[in-house]
Amino acid sequence: MLLRAGGFVKMIAAVALFLAVFFPAAFSSSAGQVSKEIVDQNLDAIFAGLTSREEPGLAVLVKKHGEIIFERGYGVRDLRTKTAIDSRTNFRLASLTKQFTAMAIMLLAHDGKLRCEETLADIFPEFPAYGKSIAIRNLLNHTSGLSDYEDSMDAEEKSRGRSIWSPEKQISDEEVLALLEKTTAPKFAAGTKWEYSNSGYVVLGLIVAKVSGESFSDFLRERIFSPLKMNRTLVFEKNKTEIPERAYGHSKRNGVFVETDQSSTSATQGDGGVYSSLEDLSKWDDALRNHTLLSEKEFQAALTPVNLPPGAETRLAEDAPESMRGRAVSYGFGWFLDLRSTHPLMWHYGETMGFKTAIQRYTRDEVTIIILCNRTDLDPSSLALKASHLLLPTH
């Protein structure tokens, strides 16, 4: 079979990339440098054409066996200063926050301050009677049946005949709980169905605060961020939190980028309120790999897929990233799981006003890919999968 010159070069580059990543000892120091350049070129080719130097963009981190093999920023963190995105740029993580919320709950269980079998009514006695059948475990793995708080916001505003919340007057976690306490029945009986629930993770953030006796923000800082030296990672609190080197969210309107950084729900915390950077998330990845915060045995609960009744499907809804919609999934505590694959994977996506994010951790291969975007026209989950195709054999 004949190959065009370009095709032959691409084939050689792909072979060299595979050897460089999986058999680095086979290369001399000079050849190793060339191999690193090939890794850079192949990964950079996925991302370089997605944005210009003066547009909102993305930050990308790729690690193998705990070592950073690719780290780069593309575009700018805001359109006012046009400061370039780099590894220290802080993005709103959106639903990547859920892995920190779940870790906080597990740390409190480790401390003996709560059990995952305790119910919502045990923690909040004023909650409606159906809360007696919703365990903390159901909140963690999205089987609680709680109503969507954004639907409850719409219903509340319609009942009052006026707008209540806005980007300037954002809903708080306590107000979310108050709306949920007005409901008289769940969407479904706890444990009988899987449905992704931001409401559940807002409530988990409130549980962390109530059980620990300190704010959700302070608990995460003291028990997760500070011990891991994630010194620039924080929970957003409007008019209180100063975010260093902050990226602002953007969306395209009529083909032009506009800043769309805050919405009426941007102040909730446990479901999506953490800001972080590639630099700090690399430390988080190290902690997960090395079992720094919890032992491997203690963390296993997070990697145990929810057990549903026969016939109860677990599929992502239409508001999931385009590359993931309709996909059958398993979920543990704060993580989507694909553990039966040739390349076992724990992953999550995030999407909120102006931001999209993704993390993929191939546990057996020890490959981690993190992509943070401050624009909504990209699909970081799909981009991470493209990067994984370069790094994982037979993927």
Buried (B, 14 or more C-beta within 10 A) or exposed (E): EEEEEEEEEBEEBEEBBBBBBEEBEEBEEEBBEEBBEBBBEBBBEBBEEBBEEEBBBBBBBBBBEEEBBBBBBBBBBBBEEEEBBBBBBBBBBBBBBBBBBBBBBBBBBBEEEBEBEBBBBBBBEEBBEBBEBBBBBBBBBBBBBBBBBBEBBEBBBEEEEEEEBEBEEBBBBEBBBBBBEEBEEBBBBBBEBBBBBBBBBBBBBBBBBEBBEBBBBBBBBEBBBEEBEBEBBBBBBBEEEEBEBBBBBBBBEEEEBEBBBBBBBBBBBBBBBBBBBBBBBBBBBBBBBEEBBBEEEBBEBBBBBBEBEEEBEBBBEEEBBEBBEEEEBBBBBBBBBBBEEEBBBBBBBBBBBBBBBBBBBBBEBBBBBBBBBBBBEBBBBBBBBBBBEBBBEEB
